[in-house]
Amino acid sequence: MTKTKKVGVAGRFGSRYGKKIRQLVIDVEKRKKAKKICPYCKKTGSVKRLSKGIWRCVKCEKKFTGKAYSIN
């Protein structure tokens, strides 16, 4: 698994797919893996993604919906 300063986690694709597509992958993965705030208990970093659009707070154990890669 290769990472470089310019492409970050998209370095695993090498030179395939073009720069624009790899940049979109970087942006989506940053949003998906960022720490999120639970809308119920306001705890930071306790929200985990179960599947596309379904989120769960580890602390208050509430399950709720949002966007595919972010809660907002």
Secondary structure, DSSP 8 states (H G I E B T S, - for coil): ---BTTTBGGGGGTT-S-HHHHHHHHHHHHHHHS--B-TTT--BT-EEEEETTEEEETTT--EEE--SS---
